[in-house]
Each structure stands twice: as C-alpha cells, then as structure tokens.
C-alpha cells in the first residue's frame, strides 16, 4: 500500500532534511519517479521557495512511496 499524498510529502521532507540538512516545513513534492538504481524526487520548499532534486536509493524511494516496478529513463545532465 502506498502512502497518501500528505504522508509522502512528510516522508520526502524527512529524507531531504537527512540528506541535505535543509528543513522545509512547507515542502511541495513536484515529481517523484523511479529511475534506474533508485528514485528521483523534485521538490520545492514552499510557495516561491527554493527548489531542488534528490536522487534516492531504492530503499528511500520505496519509503517515500515511489512505485519501483516502473522505471523512467535516467535524466541526462546538460
């Protein structure tokens, strides 16, 4: 069973804080996708706040509720 949108938001917030040290109480999940080797989350820290992305391990991706049975192609850096 996958978490609700609010539960996913809270879990992403926890992972972002743990991985980046950034506390985003008003975090907005813009997109969360499975990718080869884990997950990728795009987020914004509240309305008009900073945005970022975070590569997740497979365990973190499952924790935040990303369906790991379908993977997107890896994003290419520009």
N, C-alpha and C positions, 0 to 999 in steps of 0.2 A: 504494500500500500504506500502511495506517495503522500508526502506532506501537503497540507493546504498551502495556498499562496503565502499566507502570513507566517506559517511555520517555516516555509522555505526561505522567506526573507530573513527571519531571525537566524536560521542556520547559516545562511550566506554571510550575514553580519558577523557571526561568531568566527567564521573561517577568515574573513577579511581582517578582522581585528587581530586574530592569532598570527596570520601570515604577514601583515603589513604594519601592524601596530596602530592602524587608523581606526578610530572609534566613530562609527556612522550610525547614530540612533535613528535617523530618518532614511536609512539606506533604501534604495529602489533597485530591484533586480530588473535590468533592461533585457537581458537574454541569458539563458543558461542552456548549454548544449553539450552533448557527449562528443568527444573528439578522440582520435587515436591516442591511447595512453592515459585517458582520464576525462576531464571535463574542462569547459571554459565558461566563465561567468563574466558578463559585462554588467557593471553596476554604476550607480550614481549616488553620491552622498547627499540625499535630499534634493528638493527643488532648487535648481540653479547651482548645486554644489559640484564638487569635483567628480569626475567620472574615471573609471579605471576598469581593468580586466585582470582576471586572476586565473592562472592555469591550476587545475585541481588534480590531485592524484585520483585514481579510481575509487579509493575509499572515501575521500572527501566528496567526490561527485555523487556517489550513492547516498552519502549522508545528507547532502542538500536536496536530494530528490531528483537528480538527473537520471533519466531512463538510459541505462548503459547498454541496452540491447540494440540501439540505433546510434550510429556514429556519423558525425559530419566529417567532411574532408578537412584536414588541418588548414588553418588560415595561413596565408603566405604573408610574410613580412614585406614591407615596401620600402 
